[in-house]
């Protein structure tokens, strides 16, 4: 951009900020090709056009706040650069989401990891220890309940026994797990 | 088929106007505390509310329109704030008098108007080359701002304030023109 156009843009932006609507079309004519080139240099062609448009609309939205002591070109390109940065950040976030939800995640082995297996083994061992610490009839009641079986008892009685056994198991579990 | 540059141009134009309107409203709202104080002080808030809303809208419009309209805002507000604040300050001193028998409050409006008029005469943009818009808007804004304060004392206060404004501004403007 040559010095004369730069100076013209500065004058036009000052007039536009002051509310002179006749400066709108000349500013548009100077800025639009400039922003297109600027966006094309930093983005893929399919994204550059949209981003340049968004930047142009934002520049005009904020044109009333333009401070004449600032450089008009630097001000406009600053807004465009922010727009480009925002698009890149959005693109990066989309890519991360795609990786998280995409085909790679489906390809992952669904079998438990060694760590998950170790944790499950630990829990099983702790449960067996807690059951061993219970009175034998409570342990038997819980085993039957876990298998979905019921001894020759009234349903309400069995339910009561299960509740009592679970309360005792919880209390034993808290003790062996080291929690208060 | 629509010209894509034409569509973009229209979008940009709309954005420009919306941006200016938003900024104008934000600036207009800065006057709300002054109007709010006047509303709190007066016993009949209706007329004060109307003139306050008129002032906010007029300042907002001038700010949005820009150029000559905007040039009248600052001088108008500077001049108008004298008759706006003086009656409020007088009210705050707690002067009490019998209904209809008080001469202090109309006098305060008159003095406020006179001082505001002198200020207006000194700071109002001079009408040049047939472009009187900044002068007219500054006078309108000063008048509306003054009326927000002086309507505390009803139409008498308002009338006295306008007489004071005119009496203060005319000789100063004439002297500036000479």
Contacts between the chains, C-beta under 8 A, distances in Angstrom:
chain1	res1	chain2	res2	distance
A	16	B	16	7.5
A	18	B	66	5.5
A	18	B	67	5.6
A	18	B	70	7.4
A	19	B	20	7.0
A	19	B	64	7.8
A	19	B	65	6.1
A	19	B	66	1.4
A	19	B	67	4.5
A	19	B	69	7.5
A	19	B	70	6.3
A	20	B	66	7.1
A	20	B	67	5.9
A	24	B	12	7.9
A	24	B	13	6.3
A	24	B	16	6.5
A	25	B	9	7.7
A	28	B	9	5.8
A	28	B	12	6.2
A	32	B	5	7.2
A	32	B	8	7.3
A	53	B	8	5.9
A	53	B	11	7.8
A	56	B	8	6.9
A	56	B	12	5.7
A	57	B	8	7.9
A	57	B	11	5.7
A	57	B	12	5.5
A	57	B	15	4.6
A	58	B	15	7.5
A	60	B	12	4.3
A	60	B	13	7.3
A	60	B	15	4.6
A	60	B	16	4.2
A	60	B	19	6.9
A	61	B	15	4.1
A	61	B	16	6.8
A	61	B	18	6.5
A	61	B	19	3.9
A	62	B	19	5.8
A	63	B	16	5.6
A	63	B	19	6.5
A	63	B	20	7.9
A	64	B	16	7.4
A	64	B	19	5.2
A	64	B	20	4.2
A	64	B	23	5.1
A	64	B	66	7.6
A	65	B	19	7.5
A	65	B	23	6.2
